[in-house]
Amino acid sequence: MKVPCVQRDGLLVLDKPEGLTSTQALGQARHRLRACKGGHTGTLDPLATGVLVLCFGEATKAASFLVDTDKRYRTTIELGASTTTYDREGEVVARRPVTASDGEIERALRGFVGHIDQVPPRFSAIKQDGKPFYERARDGDLTLPASRNVFVSSIDVISRTACELVLDIACGKGVYVRSLAHDLGEILGCGGHVKALRRLAVGRFTIDEAVPLADVGPETPLQRSDAALEGLPAVALPGFLARAVRRGQSVHVGGRDGEGWVRLYDDGGVFLGIGWQALAGEIRPKRLWAAAGGHVEPMGARG
C-alpha cells in the first residue's frame, strides 16, 4: 500500500553518501520524510559525500540562493595518474612519475587561489544545446565546456604522502574540484585526479549539522524555510504593509536606501517571503511563502 505524502516545509542538511547522485539522494530523503515536494541546491558527484542542502515545500523557493553561495571541500588528490573523468571513476589515460617537492606543490597551488579561469570536465552536467556534456562524452565527443571565471578563496594542504595530497578548499559557485586536481597534476607534470571528495559546508550549513541518509525518517525535524536566506537583510513590516505584500503589492519603507534582495517578515516575526529593495525604499515582493509562512522566532531574536 502506497504511503501518502505530506506537506513538509523547510530545509534538511543531508550528509550525502557515496554512490548516489544528488537527485537520487533527494528522492530517497523525500521518500523517507514522506514529503510531497522537494529539490536540492547544487549537484554533488556520486563519488562525493557530505553537505547537500535539500529544500522541501515552500523552502524550494529559496533554493537558488543556496546554489550561488560559497562552498568548502576536503579532497584527496592522487598524483601520478590522469583519468577521463578527472576522478577515480574514470579510465586512466596516463601514468607519470611524481617528482614534485612540497615547495613546488605549494607554489603551484597558489596559482589556483583568487579569480581563475577554469575549464570544467567533459564529464559534467553542464549543458550545451540542451544536452549534458557527460552524455556527449559517453558518445565519444571530445569537446570541452567553455572556460569560466571562478573564485577560490583558499587552499590549505592538510597532508601529503608520496602520491596523495589532501586539501581543504574554500571557493565560490561553479568551481570543479575535479578540474583543479587535473590542472594541478598537469602543472606538476605528473597528472592527477580526485580520489575522494567531501563537501564540508554550503554557506552557513556545515557537515556538523548534516543528517546521514540512513537516519532520515518521517519524524526528522526540518530547519525553518528562511534559514537559507540569512545572508540577506531582514525587513519587518507593520500590519498594513505586510498585508499589501501578501497581496503581491509593492510597498515603501522609510529610512532605507540601496538595492538588493531582502527577507520580509510581518511585525510578529512571521516570514512572508523574498523581496527586491529598489531605490528610495521601495520593496517589491518577488517570492511569497504560503500563509503558514514558517515557524520562526520573533524578529528580535535574529539580531
C-alpha positions as CSV (number, residue, x, y, z in Angstrom):
1,M,0.0,0.0,0.0
2,K,1.4,3.3,-1.0
3,V,2.0,5.8,1.9
4,P,0.6,9.2,1.1
5,C,2.9,12.2,1.1
6,V,2.5,15.1,3.4
7,Q,3.3,18.8,3.1
8,R,6.7,19.4,4.7
9,D,8.2,22.9,4.6
10,G,11.8,23.5,5.5
11,L,15.4,22.5,4.9
12,L,17.3,19.3,5.5
13,V,21.1,19.4,5.7
14,L,21.9,15.9,4.4
15,D,25.2,14.1,4.6
16,K,25.1,12.5,1.2
17,P,26.5,9.0,1.0
18,E,28.9,7.9,-1.7
19,G,27.4,6.2,-4.8
20,L,24.3,8.3,-5.2
21,T,23.6,11.3,-7.5
22,S,22.2,14.4,-5.8
23,T,18.8,13.6,-7.4
24,Q,18.9,10.0,-6.1
25,A,19.8,11.3,-2.6
26,L,16.9,13.8,-2.8
27,G,14.5,11.0,-3.9
28,Q,15.4,8.7,-1.1
29,A,15.3,11.5,1.6
30,R,11.9,12.7,0.2
31,H,10.6,9.1,0.4
32,R,11.9,8.7,4.0
33,L,10.3,12.1,5.0
34,R,7.1,11.3,3.0
35,A,7.4,14.8,1.7
36,C,5.3,15.8,-1.3
37,K,7.7,18.3,-2.9
38,G,11.5,18.7,-2.7
39,G,14.6,20.0,-4.5
40,H,18.3,20.0,-4.0
41,T,20.6,23.0,-4.1
42,G,23.6,22.0,-6.2
43,T,25.0,18.9,-7.7
44,L,27.4,16.5,-5.9
45,D,29.0,13.8,-8.0
46,P,28.2,10.2,-7.0
47,L,31.8,9.8,-5.7
48,A,31.4,12.8,-3.4
49,T,29.9,12.8,0.1
50,G,28.9,15.5,2.5
51,V,26.7,18.5,2.7
52,L,23.7,18.5,0.4
53,V,21.1,21.0,1.4
54,L,17.6,19.8,0.5
55,C,14.5,22.1,0.3
56,F,11.0,20.9,0.9
57,G,7.7,22.5,0.2
58,E,7.8,26.3,0.4
59,A,11.5,26.2,1.0
60,T,12.1,25.3,-2.6
61,K,11.6,28.9,-3.4
62,A,14.9,29.7,-1.7
63,A,16.9,27.0,-3.4
64,S,18.6,29.3,-6.0
65,F,20.1,31.4,-3.2
66,L,22.0,28.4,-1.9
67,V,23.1,27.3,-5.3
68,D,25.0,30.6,-5.6
69,T,26.6,30.5,-2.1
70,D,30.2,29.6,-1.1
71,K,31.3,26.0,-0.6
72,R,34.1,24.2,1.3
73,Y,35.6,20.9,0.4
74,R,38.1,18.3,1.7
75,T,39.6,16.4,-1.2
76,T,42.2,13.7,-1.7
77,I,44.1,14.0,-4.9
78,E,46.0,11.1,-6.3
79,L,49.1,12.3,-8.2
80,G,50.8,10.3,-10.9
81,A,47.7,9.3,-12.9
82,S,45.3,11.2,-15.2
83,T,41.7,9.9,-15.9
84,T,39.0,10.7,-18.4
85,T,36.6,12.0,-15.7
86,Y,39.3,13.7,-13.6
87,D,38.4,11.4,-10.7
88,R,39.0,7.7,-9.7
89,E,35.8,6.5,-11.5
90,G,37.3,7.3,-14.9
91,E,39.6,5.4,-17.2
92,V,43.3,6.0,-16.6
93,V,44.8,7.7,-19.7
94,A,48.3,8.4,-18.5
95,R,50.7,7.5,-15.7
96,R,53.7,9.6,-14.9
97,P,56.2,9.6,-12.0
98,V,55.7,12.1,-9.2
99,T,58.8,14.2,-8.7
100,A,57.4,17.5,-7.3
101,S,58.6,18.7,-4.0
102,D,56.4,20.1,-1.3
103,G,57.6,23.6,-2.2
104,E,56.7,23.1,-5.8
105,I,53.2,21.9,-4.9
106,E,52.7,24.9,-2.6
107,R,53.8,27.3,-5.4
108,A,51.5,25.6,-7.9
109,L,48.5,25.7,-5.5
110,R,49.0,29.5,-5.0
111,G,48.2,29.9,-8.7
112,F,44.7,28.5,-8.1
113,V,43.7,31.0,-5.4
114,G,41.7,34.0,-6.4
115,H,39.8,34.6,-9.6
116,I,40.9,31.9,-12.1
117,D,39.8,30.7,-15.5
118,Q,38.8,27.1,-15.2
119,V,37.6,24.6,-17.9
120,P,35.0,22.1,-16.4
121,P,35.5,18.4,-17.1
122,R,34.0,16.8,-20.2
123,F,32.1,14.5,-17.8
124,S,30.0,17.2,-16.2
125,A,26.3,18.2,-16.0
126,I,26.8,21.4,-17.9
127,K,24.6,21.6,-20.9
128,Q,25.2,22.7,-24.4
129,D,22.2,22.9,-26.8
130,G,20.2,21.1,-24.1
131,K,22.4,18.1,-23.8
132,P,24.7,17.5,-20.8
133,F,28.4,17.2,-21.6
134,Y,28.7,13.9,-19.8
135,E,26.2,12.4,-22.4
136,R,28.3,13.9,-25.2
137,A,31.5,12.5,-23.6
138,R,29.9,9.0,-23.4
139,D,29.1,9.3,-27.1
140,G,32.8,9.9,-27.8
141,D,32.6,13.7,-28.2
142,L,35.9,15.2,-27.0
143,T,34.6,18.8,-26.9
144,L,35.3,20.5,-23.6
145,P,32.9,23.0,-21.9
146,A,33.8,26.7,-22.3
147,S,36.2,28.1,-19.8
148,R,34.6,30.1,-16.9
149,N,35.9,32.6,-14.4
150,V,35.5,31.2,-10.9
151,F,36.8,32.3,-7.4
152,V,38.8,30.2,-5.0
153,S,39.1,31.7,-1.5
154,S,41.8,29.5,-0.1
155,I,43.6,26.1,-0.5
156,D,45.2,24.6,2.5
157,V,47.4,21.5,2.4
158,I,46.3,19.1,5.1
159,S,48.7,16.3,4.4
160,R,50.9,14.8,1.7
161,T,52.3,11.4,1.0
162,A,54.4,10.3,-2.0
163,C,51.4,10.2,-4.3
164,E,48.5,11.6,-2.3
165,L,47.6,15.2,-1.5
166,V,44.8,16.1,1.0
167,L,43.5,19.7,0.5
168,D,40.9,21.9,2.2
169,I,39.4,24.2,-0.4
170,A,37.1,27.2,0.1
171,C,35.5,28.5,-3.1
172,G,32.6,30.2,-4.7
173,K,30.0,28.8,-7.0
174,G,30.9,26.9,-10.2
175,V,34.3,25.6,-9.1
176,Y,35.0,22.0,-10.1
177,V,37.4,20.4,-7.7
178,R,38.0,17.6,-10.3
179,S,39.3,20.2,-12.8
180,L,41.5,21.7,-10.1
181,A,43.0,18.3,-9.4
182,H,43.6,17.6,-13.1
183,D,45.1,21.0,-13.8
184,L,47.4,20.8,-10.8
185,G,48.6,17.4,-12.0
186,E,49.4,18.9,-15.4
187,I,51.3,21.8,-13.9
188,L,53.3,19.4,-11.8
189,G,54.0,17.2,-14.8
190,C,52.7,14.0,-13.2
191,G,49.0,14.1,-13.7
192,G,46.4,13.9,-11.0
193,H,42.7,13.1,-10.3
194,V,40.3,13.2,-7.4
195,K,40.4,10.1,-5.2
196,A,37.9,11.3,-2.6
197,L,35.8,14.4,-2.1
198,R,33.7,15.5,0.8
199,R,31.8,18.8,1.0
200,L,32.1,20.3,4.4
201,A,30.0,23.4,4.1
202,V,27.4,25.2,1.9
203,G,27.1,28.8,3.1
204,R,26.3,28.7,6.8
205,F,25.3,25.0,6.7
206,T,28.1,22.7,7.8
207,I,28.9,19.0,8.0
208,D,28.5,19.1,11.8
209,E,24.7,19.5,11.5
210,A,24.3,17.2,8.5
211,V,22.0,14.2,8.9
212,P,23.1,10.8,7.5
213,L,20.6,9.5,4.9
214,A,20.1,6.3,7.0
215,D,18.9,8.4,9.9
216,V,16.2,10.4,7.9
217,G,12.6,9.4,8.7
218,P,9.1,10.9,9.0
219,E,9.9,12.5,12.3
220,T,13.2,14.1,11.3
221,P,12.8,17.9,12.0
222,L,13.5,20.4,9.3
223,Q,15.2,23.7,9.6
224,R,12.9,26.7,9.0
225,S,12.3,27.7,5.4
226,D,14.1,31.1,5.7
227,A,17.3,29.6,7.1
228,A,18.7,29.6,3.6
229,L,18.4,33.4,3.4
230,E,20.2,34.6,6.5
231,G,22.8,36.4,4.4
232,L,20.0,38.8,3.2
233,P,18.9,41.8,5.2
234,A,15.7,41.3,7.2
235,V,12.9,43.9,6.9
236,A,10.0,43.9,9.4
237,L,6.8,45.3,8.0
238,P,3.9,46.7,10.1
239,G,0.5,45.1,9.6
240,F,-0.9,47.2,6.7
241,L,2.3,46.9,4.7
242,A,2.6,43.1,5.4
243,R,-1.0,42.7,4.2
244,A,-0.1,44.6,1.0
245,V,2.9,42.4,0.4
246,R,0.9,39.3,0.9
247,R,-1.3,40.6,-2.0
248,G,1.8,41.0,-4.1
249,Q,1.8,44.7,-3.9
250,S,5.0,46.9,-3.7
251,V,5.4,48.9,-0.6
252,H,7.6,51.8,0.5
253,V,9.6,51.6,3.7
254,G,11.1,54.8,5.1
255,G,14.7,55.1,6.1
256,R,16.0,52.5,3.6
257,D,18.2,53.1,0.5
258,G,20.2,51.0,-1.9
259,E,19.2,47.9,-3.9
260,G,19.2,44.2,-3.3
261,W,17.3,41.1,-2.1
262,V,15.7,41.3,1.4
263,R,13.9,38.9,3.7
264,L,10.4,40.1,4.5
265,Y,8.6,39.5,7.9
266,D,5.5,40.8,9.5
267,D,5.7,42.6,12.8
268,G,5.1,39.3,14.6
269,G,8.2,37.7,13.1
270,V,6.3,35.5,10.6
271,F,8.3,35.1,7.4
272,L,6.5,36.4,4.3
273,G,8.9,35.8,1.5
274,I,11.7,37.4,-0.5
275,G,11.6,40.9,-1.9
276,W,13.7,43.2,-4.0
277,Q,14.5,46.5,-2.4
278,A,14.7,49.2,-5.1
279,L,15.8,52.8,-4.7
280,A,14.1,55.1,-2.3
281,G,12.9,52.4,0.0
282,E,10.5,50.6,-2.5
283,I,10.2,46.9,-1.8
284,R,8.8,44.7,-4.5
285,P,7.7,41.2,-3.4
286,K,9.2,38.5,-5.6
287,R,8.7,35.1,-4.0
288,L,6.0,34.8,-1.3
289,W,5.5,31.9,1.1
290,A,2.2,30.4,1.8
291,A,0.2,31.9,4.7
292,A,1.6,29.3,7.1
293,G,4.8,31.1,6.4
294,G,7.1,29.1,8.6
295,H,7.5,28.7,12.3
296,V,10.2,31.3,13.1
297,E,11.3,33.1,16.2
298,P,10.4,36.7,16.6
299,M,12.5,39.2,14.7
300,G,14.2,40.4,17.9
301,A,15.8,37.0,18.3
302,R,17.5,37.3,14.9
303,G,19.9,40.1,15.7
